[in-house]
Amino acid sequence: MNAKNLITPRKLSGFMELEPAKQIIFDDMIDKIKGVYKKYAFMPLDTPVLELSEILLAKSGGDIDKELYAFTKGDTAICMRYDLTVPLARFVAMNHPTLTFPFKRYQIGKVYRGERAQKGRFREFVQCDADIVGNDKLPVIADAECINMACDVFKALNLNTIMHISNRNILFGFAEGLGLKEQTFDILIILDKIAKIGKNNACLELEKLGVNKDNAEKLITLTLKQGNFEKVLGEIESLSENETFKKGISELKELYLYLSSYGLSKEDYTLDIGIIRGHNYYTGTVFEAYMPQHPEFGSVCGGGRYDNLAGYYTDKHMPGVGISIGLTRLFDLLDKNNMLCEVKPTNIALQIIPMGDTLPECIRLQSYFKNEIICDISYDERSFKGKMKEANKRQIPYVLIVGENEVNSGLYSLKNMMTGEQFNLTKEECLKTIKNI
């Protein structure tokens, strides 16, 4: 092709693309997360990337959201999913008669948001979600199970985190008890920004809503309460007689009992009234995971309780609780801060190099090894020296040299590329040696 007609290769901003060595680590993280979800008896679910626009736009009353990737195919209005929760709601509404409740599902997949690409924000990213959906009722133990599972996920990833837990009924009820029921949602929006705007500015914004200074200070003081469950509950439970507030206290006490029963270390979680997570979605328990050595990372996992998952699609009451890990963002943070495990160019354990006309035997050997280890055959036309050099470059730990003598004797030349040692072994002995790396 004429050089003038060549298209410069480039990709859209906001879309992560990893080289194979890092993709291996990313995939390993997915496997570890999936492994924990499965241990807690969550079942896999995979919903379509594309949904009918009326499904995804139900919560906004059909208004076109500027962050959605939307298009029309024929007469059908279609959107790309922006999270995994709405597709879950649609799924349980459609399949309610055949599902067993509580319905426990996990889903790991890409979601799409057409927002401005910037640090820590992607237009395509992998979410790792797990939710428990109830039929009419869902006990608080489900909240504890999700929190405990999330803690186990980060242990599996070898990341030190602390789960910050609250219950939205605390601030809802406290504001109602102060006679501020009509402003509650606006109040929570402001309280959710205290860490960013500071106490003084939060107080000024509350006063603009019509909250007097004394009540504004009470709300801020309560929001900033954090620490040991028993200590914080002891300090706040007598602050209000409002029924919603008392419900939040009761649910936190029950949650604490279950977390203790799970054997979760008190070092792994804290009661933090300032965890609010949005202003109109969650209805009870809410939680976010933070890495104490890296507060600049912000939340690396979040979740909570929602009363009516599928209310836009069915008249059945289906409360739920779930967790969500934005793996693409987390991976990017770890990568940029040199916190990934050692990056290796390959996950191949063995390279088989044929000498002469031994390719059929090499294929048979690969068929033998591949059920136990990852192996590859150098079947290109490079020289033996070139193939050895390539195996060394890819940091493949073992090379198996297969010539006519090896085929006839059944003893193969296995070279340890890390130490330079070389042995003549049977294929069974080769496998045992490689697996003991």
Backbone torsions as a table, in degrees:
resi	resn	phi	psi	omega
1	MET	NA	141.5	177.0
2	ASN	-59.8	132.1	-176.8
3	ALA	-56.3	-29.2	-179.1
4	LYS	-67.6	-21.4	-177.3
5	ASN	-95.0	-2.5	-178.9
6	LEU	-68.5	139.6	176.7
7	ILE	-95.2	129.6	178.3
8	THR	-65.9	121.6	-179.7
9	PRO	-70.7	126.6	178.0
10	ARG	-157.6	164.1	-179.7
11	LYS	-125.1	162.4	177.7
12	LEU	-65.8	143.7	175.5
13	SER	-70.7	149.7	179.2
14	GLY	88.0	7.0	178.7
15	PHE	-119.9	118.4	-178.6
16	MET	-77.0	138.1	175.2
17	GLU	-137.7	120.1	-174.2
18	LEU	-108.0	143.9	171.1
19	GLU	-69.6	156.1	-174.9
20	PRO	-51.2	-39.8	-177.8
21	ALA	-60.1	-41.0	179.3
22	LYS	-79.8	-30.3	177.1
23	GLN	-63.8	-31.9	176.1
24	ILE	-60.2	-43.7	179.9
25	ILE	-67.4	-42.7	179.0
26	PHE	-59.6	-46.2	-180.0
27	ASP	-64.5	-36.2	178.2
28	ASP	-64.8	-37.8	177.0
29	MET	-64.2	-41.2	176.9
30	ILE	-60.8	-44.0	-179.5
31	ASP	-61.2	-40.0	-179.7
32	LYS	-68.0	-42.2	178.2
33	ILE	-63.6	-46.6	179.0
34	LYS	-60.6	-39.2	179.8
35	GLY	-60.9	-40.9	178.3
36	VAL	-67.3	-45.7	179.3
37	TYR	-56.4	-42.5	-178.3
38	LYS	-67.8	-35.0	178.6
39	LYS	-63.3	-26.9	178.4
40	TYR	-91.4	14.6	174.9
41	ALA	68.0	28.7	172.7
42	PHE	-83.7	140.6	-177.8
43	MET	-99.0	147.7	-178.3
44	PRO	-75.5	147.6	174.8
45	LEU	-143.9	138.8	177.2
46	ASP	-132.5	110.7	-179.6
47	THR	-99.8	160.1	-177.7
48	PRO	-64.6	148.5	174.7
49	VAL	-67.3	-33.7	-179.4
50	LEU	-100.1	135.0	177.2
51	GLU	-130.5	157.7	172.4
52	LEU	-61.6	138.4	-177.6
53	SER	-58.1	-36.7	-178.4
54	GLU	-63.6	-25.9	176.9
55	ILE	-74.5	-52.0	-175.9
56	LEU	-72.8	-23.7	-177.9
57	LEU	-95.5	3.1	-175.3
58	ALA	-56.6	-40.6	-176.2
59	LYS	-71.0	-21.2	179.2
60	SER	-104.0	13.9	176.1
61	GLY	69.8	20.7	178.0
62	GLY	93.0	-4.6	177.7
63	ASP	-67.5	140.2	179.1
64	ILE	-73.3	119.5	179.3
65	ASP	-84.5	130.2	-175.9
66	LYS	-64.9	-17.3	-179.3
67	GLU	-89.6	-8.8	-177.3
68	LEU	-82.3	141.1	167.1
69	TYR	-86.1	108.4	-174.5
70	ALA	-127.1	144.6	177.3
71	PHE	-156.3	170.8	179.8
72	THR	-120.9	131.6	175.1
73	LYS	-117.3	107.0	-172.3
74	GLY	66.7	-123.4	178.1
75	ASP	-99.6	6.6	-174.4
76	THR	-99.9	122.5	175.9
77	ALA	-86.7	126.5	-171.8
78	ILE	-129.5	145.8	173.8
79	CYS	-130.2	152.1	170.5
80	MET	-85.3	138.5	-176.2
81	ARG	-60.7	138.3	179.2
82	TYR	-104.1	-10.2	170.7
83	ASP	-153.9	-177.0	179.4
84	LEU	-107.0	-1.5	-177.4
85	THR	-80.6	-44.7	179.3
86	VAL	-62.6	-44.9	174.2
87	PRO	-59.1	-34.9	175.6
88	LEU	-62.9	-44.2	179.2
89	ALA	-59.6	-44.5	178.1
90	ARG	-62.7	-40.5	-178.7
91	PHE	-64.4	-47.0	-177.7
92	VAL	-69.9	-31.5	176.8
93	ALA	-66.5	-40.0	-179.7
94	MET	-71.6	-34.3	-170.5
95	ASN	-111.9	13.6	-176.3
96	HIS	-48.1	-45.6	-176.1
97	PRO	-63.1	-26.7	-175.5
98	THR	-101.6	-5.1	-178.4
99	LEU	-87.5	150.7	173.6
100	THR	-100.6	129.5	-177.5
101	PHE	-109.3	149.1	-2.3
102	PRO	-65.1	138.3	-178.8
103	PHE	-92.2	117.4	-177.0
104	LYS	-111.5	115.1	-178.6
105	ARG	-133.1	148.8	168.7
106	TYR	-120.9	150.7	175.8
107	GLN	-144.7	131.0	177.1
108	ILE	-122.0	115.8	-176.3
109	GLY	-167.6	172.2	-178.3
110	LYS	-85.4	143.1	173.7
111	VAL	-127.9	164.4	-169.5
112	TYR	-134.5	131.7	176.7
113	ARG	-138.3	123.1	-176.8
114	GLY	-85.0	49.5	178.7
115	GLU	-94.0	171.3	-179.6
116	ARG	-66.9	124.0	-179.8
117	ALA	-68.8	131.0	178.5
118	GLN	-155.8	178.6	-177.4
119	LYS	-55.4	123.8	177.8
120	GLY	80.6	-2.0	179.9
121	ARG	-122.4	127.8	-178.3
122	PHE	-120.3	154.4	176.1
123	ARG	-87.2	-24.0	173.3
124	GLU	-129.6	126.2	-179.1
125	PHE	-153.3	155.2	-177.9
126	VAL	-90.8	125.1	173.6
127	GLN	-104.4	140.5	176.2
128	CYS	-118.1	96.5	-173.3
129	ASP	-108.1	150.0	171.3
130	ALA	-144.6	129.6	-176.8
131	ASP	-135.8	150.4	171.8
132	ILE	-117.5	123.4	-178.4
133	VAL	-113.6	130.3	179.2
134	GLY	-101.1	163.8	175.8
135	ASN	-107.0	99.5	-176.5
136	ASP	78.0	-45.7	-179.8
137	LYS	-133.6	155.6	175.1
138	LEU	-149.9	113.5	-175.3
139	PRO	-68.6	160.4	-176.9
140	VAL	-63.5	-22.6	179.6
141	ILE	-59.7	-27.1	177.1
142	ALA	-63.6	-37.4	176.9
143	ASP	-62.4	-45.1	-179.2
144	ALA	-64.5	-38.4	179.5
145	GLU	-62.4	-43.0	179.5
146	CYS	-64.9	-41.7	180.0
147	ILE	-65.4	-45.6	179.5
148	ASN	-62.2	-41.0	179.1
149	MET	-64.4	-41.7	178.4
150	ALA	-60.8	-41.0	177.4
151	CYS	-62.7	-39.9	178.3
152	ASP	-66.2	-33.8	177.7
153	VAL	-59.9	-46.9	-176.7
154	PHE	-72.3	-27.3	172.6
155	LYS	-67.0	-40.3	177.9
156	ALA	-64.0	-32.5	178.2
157	LEU	-83.9	-1.9	-179.3
158	ASN	60.1	40.9	178.2
159	LEU	-117.9	131.6	-179.7
160	ASN	-83.3	116.2	179.7
161	THR	-133.4	159.2	171.5
162	ILE	-124.0	129.8	-179.9
163	MET	-88.4	121.2	177.7
164	HIS	-96.0	122.6	-170.1
165	ILE	-122.6	142.4	173.2
166	SER	-150.2	-173.2	175.4
167	ASN	-140.6	122.6	-174.2
168	ARG	-62.5	-21.4	179.2
169	ASN	-65.0	-22.1	179.2
170	ILE	-62.7	-56.9	-178.8
171	LEU	-72.2	-36.4	175.1
172	PHE	-56.1	-53.7	-176.1
173	GLY	-66.0	-38.6	-179.7
174	PHE	-64.2	-43.3	177.9
175	ALA	-63.9	-41.5	177.2
176	GLU	-61.2	-41.4	-179.7
177	GLY	-64.9	-22.6	176.8
178	LEU	-88.8	4.4	179.7
179	GLY	80.6	25.9	-175.0
180	LEU	-116.0	30.3	-174.9
181	LYS	-56.8	-41.7	-176.2
182	GLU	-66.8	-27.0	-178.2
183	GLN	-98.4	5.2	-169.5
184	THR	-54.5	-48.7	-177.0
185	PHE	-63.8	-40.6	177.9
186	ASP	-66.6	-35.7	177.8
187	ILE	-63.3	-43.9	-179.2
188	LEU	-65.2	-33.0	176.8
189	ILE	-60.4	-42.8	-180.0
190	ILE	-69.6	-44.9	-179.1
191	LEU	-62.6	-30.7	179.9
192	ASP	-69.8	-15.0	-177.0
193	LYS	-103.3	6.3	-174.3
194	ILE	-55.1	-43.4	-178.0
195	ALA	-61.1	-29.9	-178.0
196	LYS	-87.6	-40.0	-172.6
197	ILE	-102.9	-12.3	179.5
198	GLY	86.8	161.8	-176.0
199	LYS	-65.4	-41.9	-176.2
200	ASN	-64.7	-45.3	179.1
201	ASN	-67.2	-35.6	177.0
202	ALA	-63.3	-41.0	178.6
203	CYS	-62.8	-43.2	179.2
204	LEU	-63.0	-41.1	179.9
205	GLU	-67.6	-36.5	177.1
206	LEU	-65.0	-39.7	179.1
207	GLU	-64.7	-33.5	176.8
208	LYS	-64.6	-26.6	177.5
209	LEU	-78.5	-8.9	-177.7
210	GLY	103.0	7.2	177.8
211	VAL	-83.3	126.4	-179.7
212	ASN	-69.6	160.7	-172.0
213	LYS	-59.9	-38.9	-178.7
214	ASP	-63.1	-46.5	179.6
215	ASN	-68.8	-35.3	177.7
216	ALA	-61.6	-42.8	179.3
217	GLU	-66.7	-36.3	177.1
218	LYS	-64.0	-43.5	179.6
219	LEU	-63.2	-43.2	-178.9
220	ILE	-67.6	-42.2	178.9
221	THR	-60.0	-43.6	178.7
222	LEU	-64.5	-43.5	-178.2
223	THR	-59.9	-33.8	-176.2
224	LEU	-85.0	1.0	178.6
225	LYS	-68.8	128.4	-179.4
226	GLN	-154.9	144.3	176.0
227	GLY	149.5	-156.1	179.2
228	ASN	-56.9	137.2	-176.9
229	PHE	-53.4	-52.7	-175.7
230	GLU	-62.4	-41.1	-178.6
231	LYS	-65.2	-50.4	-176.6
232	VAL	-66.8	-43.5	178.3
233	LEU	-60.1	-39.2	178.3
234	GLY	-63.8	-31.1	-178.8
235	GLU	-79.9	-27.0	-171.1
236	ILE	-111.7	-17.1	-169.3
237	GLU	-65.4	-20.4	179.7
238	SER	-98.2	9.6	-176.5
239	LEU	-73.8	-22.7	-176.5
240	SER	-151.9	147.7	175.4
241	GLU	-100.7	4.6	179.3
242	ASN	-60.3	137.5	-175.2
243	GLU	-66.1	-38.0	178.4
244	THR	-64.8	-42.2	176.9
245	PHE	-60.2	-46.6	-179.2
246	LYS	-64.5	-34.3	176.0
247	LYS	-62.5	-43.0	178.2
248	GLY	-62.1	-41.9	178.1
249	ILE	-62.0	-46.2	-179.1
250	SER	-61.5	-43.4	-179.5
251	GLU	-67.1	-36.6	177.6
252	LEU	-67.1	-38.2	177.2
253	LYS	-63.8	-42.4	178.8
254	GLU	-66.1	-42.4	179.0
255	LEU	-60.1	-44.0	-179.9
256	TYR	-60.9	-39.4	178.2
257	LEU	-60.1	-44.7	-178.0
258	TYR	-71.0	-38.6	177.9
259	LEU	-62.3	-39.2	176.4
260	SER	-65.3	-39.4	179.6
261	SER	-65.1	-34.1	177.1
262	TYR	-68.1	-14.3	-178.3
263	GLY	82.2	16.9	179.5
264	LEU	-69.0	127.6	-178.6
265	SER	-63.1	140.4	178.6
266	LYS	-66.2	-14.3	175.7
267	GLU	-76.4	-15.6	-175.3
268	ASP	-89.0	-10.8	-177.5
269	TYR	-150.4	158.9	-179.4
270	THR	-145.6	150.3	174.7
271	LEU	-85.7	120.1	-175.0
272	ASP	-133.5	100.3	-175.7
273	ILE	-62.6	-21.8	-178.2
274	GLY	-75.3	-4.7	175.3
275	ILE	-78.4	114.3	-173.9
276	ILE	-119.8	-39.7	176.7
277	ARG	55.4	72.0	176.1
278	GLY	80.0	175.4	-172.2
279	HIS	-117.4	-3.8	-177.7
280	ASN	-149.5	14.3	-175.9
281	TYR	-106.7	-55.0	-177.0
282	TYR	-81.8	149.7	-172.2
283	THR	-127.0	-2.9	-178.5
284	GLY	-153.1	-118.7	178.0
285	THR	-57.7	134.9	173.2
286	VAL	-136.7	150.2	-178.5
287	PHE	-156.5	152.9	177.0
288	GLU	-144.0	141.4	178.2
289	ALA	-99.2	136.6	178.0
290	TYR	-129.0	150.7	175.0
291	MET	-97.2	108.4	-172.1
292	PRO	-59.6	-29.1	178.6
293	GLN	-77.8	-12.1	-178.3
294	HIS	-137.9	68.2	179.4
295	PRO	-61.5	-22.5	-179.7
296	GLU	-68.2	-15.9	177.9
297	PHE	-70.7	-24.0	-173.7
298	GLY	72.3	-160.6	-179.2
299	SER	-70.5	134.7	177.8
300	VAL	-110.6	1.4	176.7
301	CYS	-165.7	144.2	178.6
302	GLY	-148.7	164.2	177.6
303	GLY	175.1	-174.5	178.8
304	GLY	163.6	-170.8	-175.6
305	ARG	-97.1	136.9	174.3
306	TYR	-132.1	134.6	-170.1
307	ASP	-73.2	-37.0	-171.8
308	ASN	-138.2	86.8	-174.0
309	LEU	-59.8	-48.7	-169.0
310	ALA	-110.1	29.1	-174.4
311	GLY	-61.7	-22.6	179.6
312	TYR	-82.2	-11.7	-173.4
313	TYR	-121.5	-9.8	-179.4
314	THR	-157.6	155.5	177.1
315	ASP	-87.9	1.8	178.2
316	LYS	-79.3	140.3	-179.5
317	HIS	-87.0	115.8	-178.1
318	MET	-131.2	88.6	177.5
319	PRO	-71.2	156.0	-179.7
320	GLY	-149.2	167.3	173.6
321	VAL	-145.2	142.2	-177.4
322	GLY	-156.9	169.0	176.0
323	ILE	-125.9	153.8	178.8
324	SER	-143.2	130.2	177.3
325	ILE	-117.8	119.9	175.4
326	GLY	-82.2	90.5	-170.5
327	LEU	-67.8	-36.7	-179.6
328	THR	-61.0	-46.3	178.7
329	ARG	-63.9	-44.8	-179.7
330	LEU	-61.3	-45.7	179.3
331	PHE	-60.7	-42.7	180.0
332	ASP	-61.6	-41.9	178.3
333	LEU	-63.4	-45.1	179.9
334	LEU	-65.0	-41.1	-179.4
335	ASP	-64.1	-48.2	-177.2
336	LYS	-68.1	-19.8	179.7
337	ASN	-107.1	18.5	176.9
338	ASN	54.0	42.3	-177.5
339	MET	-112.2	7.5	175.2
340	LEU	-76.7	156.5	174.0
341	CYS	-66.1	170.5	-176.2
342	GLU	-54.9	128.1	-179.6
343	VAL	-86.7	122.3	176.9
344	LYS	-110.7	143.3	-177.6
345	PRO	-64.4	-18.5	-175.4
346	THR	-153.2	160.6	171.3
347	ASN	-109.1	14.0	178.7
348	ILE	-76.7	131.6	-179.8
349	ALA	-93.5	-25.5	-174.2
350	LEU	-144.9	133.9	173.0
351	GLN	-111.8	124.2	179.2
352	ILE	-97.3	125.4	-177.5
353	ILE	-116.0	113.2	178.2
354	PRO	-78.2	142.6	175.1
355	MET	-120.2	121.2	-177.3
356	GLY	76.8	-145.7	-176.4
357	ASP	-95.3	56.4	-176.3
358	THR	-111.5	13.7	-177.1
359	LEU	-58.2	-42.5	178.0
360	PRO	-57.1	-40.1	178.1
361	GLU	-67.2	-37.2	178.0
362	CYS	-62.6	-38.6	178.3
363	ILE	-64.2	-41.9	178.3
364	ARG	-63.7	-39.5	178.2
365	LEU	-65.6	-41.9	177.5
366	GLN	-60.6	-41.2	178.0
367	SER	-61.3	-34.3	178.0
368	TYR	-71.2	-45.7	-174.0
369	PHE	-75.7	-31.8	-165.7
370	LYS	-65.5	-18.9	177.7
371	ASN	-76.0	-15.0	-177.0
372	GLU	-116.6	-33.6	-177.5
373	ILE	-139.3	165.5	174.7
374	ILE	-89.3	122.1	-179.3
375	CYS	-138.4	160.4	-176.6
376	ASP	-140.1	158.2	177.6
377	ILE	-112.3	132.8	174.2
378	SER	-85.4	89.1	-175.7
379	TYR	-103.7	9.9	177.3
380	ASP	-79.8	-177.4	-172.1
381	GLU	-98.2	15.7	176.9
382	ARG	-68.2	162.8	177.7
383	SER	-70.7	164.3	177.7
384	PHE	-58.1	-42.5	179.6
385	LYS	-61.9	-41.0	179.2
386	GLY	-64.8	-38.0	179.8
387	LYS	-69.2	-39.1	177.6
388	MET	-65.9	-40.2	179.1
389	LYS	-63.0	-40.8	179.4
390	GLU	-65.7	-42.0	178.5
391	ALA	-61.8	-38.8	178.4
392	ASN	-67.5	-40.8	179.2
393	LYS	-62.2	-38.6	-179.3
394	ARG	-82.1	-0.3	178.4
395	GLN	58.6	38.7	173.6
396	ILE	-75.8	124.6	-171.3
397	PRO	-68.9	-29.8	-177.2
398	TYR	-132.7	145.1	174.2
399	VAL	-125.0	135.9	177.8
400	LEU	-111.7	118.1	-178.2
401	ILE	-97.5	122.1	-173.6
402	VAL	-121.1	102.8	175.5
403	GLY	-112.1	-175.5	-178.8
404	GLU	-61.2	-41.0	-179.8
405	ASN	-61.9	-40.6	180.0
406	GLU	-65.4	-40.3	180.0
407	VAL	-63.6	-43.1	-177.4
408	ASN	-70.8	-36.6	-176.4
409	SER	-88.6	-22.8	-175.3
410	GLY	77.5	8.4	176.2
411	LEU	-112.3	123.6	-172.5
412	TYR	-109.6	147.1	-177.9
413	SER	-85.2	107.4	-179.0
414	LEU	-104.7	121.8	-179.0
415	LYS	-111.7	128.4	173.7
416	ASN	-82.5	110.5	-173.9
417	MET	-74.0	-14.4	-179.9
418	MET	-85.8	-35.4	-177.1
419	THR	-107.5	-17.8	-177.3
420	GLY	85.9	-4.5	179.6
421	GLU	-68.8	148.8	-178.8
422	GLN	-137.3	135.1	-176.0
423	PHE	-131.8	151.6	171.3
424	ASN	-102.6	110.3	-171.1
425	LEU	-135.8	158.9	170.3
426	THR	-71.1	165.2	-179.8
427	LYS	-63.1	-33.1	178.9
428	GLU	-66.8	-41.1	178.6
429	GLU	-69.6	-34.6	176.6
430	CYS	-60.6	-48.1	-178.0
431	LEU	-60.9	-44.1	-179.4
432	LYS	-62.7	-41.5	179.9
433	THR	-64.2	-45.2	-178.5
434	ILE	-65.8	-40.2	-177.9
435	LYS	-69.5	-17.2	178.9
436	ASN	-94.0	20.5	177.9
437	ILE	-55.4	NA	NA
